[in-house]
């Protein structure tokens, strides 16, 4: 149940009525014995904690100081991060436990919009090598849509659910070890909403629904946003609960200076801060000389500095220690404080209801057919004893699909058999199920050689309720390409799938002599169609996949410019191929660009019949494989990669079927300068992550590479003595549109110069 906060002119009346109701409440009321001294011995103390994002970690330091000063708290009221810290404290956690849990969380990864890359299916991983995973646009109901939140709150919700699981059966927040209220904002009416009962985890999450950062939360048919918009320091709510004195802790972000107002983001942030600061000042005006206002000096630490948790906790603790004398008037002697602590602990222990066996498993937010498919993917099953880590792993797998903006669960006890029914709550992305992404490839050697490609992808998830997908990709620029694939999982308990695809491209390729002279410019056109049956590798395909299928292709190579030094006639060559193919891929890299650990390997073997220009047919065999393995020590990463390829009797005009050249692919050679039927390549790359933060990039790096490889036309020509060497030194950034490199490249038989590269090397 949610109740709106009282208007400011009725604060005194509300407080009096609340006190009267508490005095007159019958013995059967659900309010537990309050863990405080008897009325009249000391005033009822309320702790009010403001919002402020990461700055709210300072609240933990203040709580530690309150405990050290032996200040018993009779009720807690919080907004946003203040609600989260205050709610967990009210649920029975001590300040020391709060500090330990908060410092144990990897806050830098907690708000990622998707799960760790190793947990993604192979299809999702492959998209990383096609386009950036950051720039995403949705299409739904005839309109383009952006994601509703800049970051994901799924991991935070899971964390809150775990911490508050013991409170799931309480009728109201008055039954917590310390009575509690959380404040949110009704995003439709703009009014404050005081949450005093219901799902504690959801209440804490709703109070911190920062607009534009976290998606708002629907509770009791209301759309709730961050409470800081209307009541960031809810002193009035504490008065309404019957507080006689208030300890208010304000850690809100102060107004920024003029130098930050030169951008739209800066002005927008300042507007929100102005609104918040105005309601904070109104709340401070409600404080009396009996109350205490604490305002830790957090300096330039911002609401987004979640990686500064240790520093923020210390600042809060150090500041509260400086006002120890002011806290003494709220303190009690040792025996009384020990009694208060014991009462709180006893209430927390009484609330701690051990989770038993799982009853029924239900899904909310999806169709029955899809729910059945999702249920088969869970390790949690009816009849098992509830294992929270296993359930969280199940939900993480659902989140890895990228289809749901919210994933949560609730447990409800069945009185007939003592089991607890598990309800998994899903909310599909409001910007799906059509996902569009845009990416760029750009390269130049600053000597007149370069290329540009624009890539656009479309992915339609859940084309049917059995999980089919339709994937399309368009490329414009140096290469014009079009790709489309239908992917259909097979029914039942099988994880196999079938896929059908078509791939067409047009590009221009230069042919070079051994000393690097350009001999010809050839336009290549090709179309390939195929169908596969596949099997996932690892649990639900999180390691990789294997495919076996049929494939047919038609290609044409037409010379546009040709040198007299090239010993071929200037004629168009056409050929077709039909055959079978087998492919396997495994990918456990933590990042597609500048990975710090993991591996990736792929291999494809195809064989069949080839016909050239309508002439005789012949057998063909083609093998191509590549691998990457990464290991890091701190900020230092070593990346070992290689490539091996073979084919027989490639028509001369298509000799670049397997080629080397370009950045980190024999740096210092022109793209496709080294080509042949047999290819061998190896690379060792070192890069170090720099201690700088740039808003448009995940991280900045500096490093270099050593490379060796070659390609040969005939097998008899292969010798390791003919390997060509190359290398590069670079600075790089993992940006929202792909990896960016500015590099010095060099090769003894190539050239030395400056190279700019945006995209996949």
Protein Blocks (a to p, Z undefined) as FASTA:
>chain_A
ZZddddfklmmmmmmmmmmmmmmpcfkbmbdcddbddehjaccdddddddeijmlmmmmm
mmmmmmmnopacfbdcdehjlmmmmmmmmnopafklmmmmmmmpcfklmmpcbdcfklpc
fklmmmmmmpccklccddeehiacddfbfbdcklmmmmmmmmmmmmmmpfbfklpmbdcd
dddddfknopacddfedjfklmmmmmmmcghkaccddeehiacddfklmomblfklmmmn
opabdcdddfbdcdddfklmmbfklmmmmmmmmmmmmmmmmmmmmpcfkbccddddekja
cfklmmlmmmmmmmmmmmmmmmmmmmmmmpccfklmmmmmmmmmmmmmmmmccddddddd
ddehiafklmmmmmmmpmbdghiacdfklmmmmmmmmmmnopafbdcddddddfknopac
ddddddddfkbmbdcddddddddehlopacdddddddddehkbfnopacdddddedjbcc
dddddddddehjbfbdcdddddddddddddddfkopafbdcddddddddddddddedjeh
lnbccdddddddddddddfbdcfklccdcdddddddddddddddddfbfbfghpabdcdd
ddddddddddeehiacdddddddddddddddehjbccdddddddddehiafklmmmpace
dehiaghiaehkagcfbdcddddddddddfbdcfkbfbdcdddddddddddfbfklgcfk
lpccddddddddddfkbccdddddddfklccdddddedjZZ
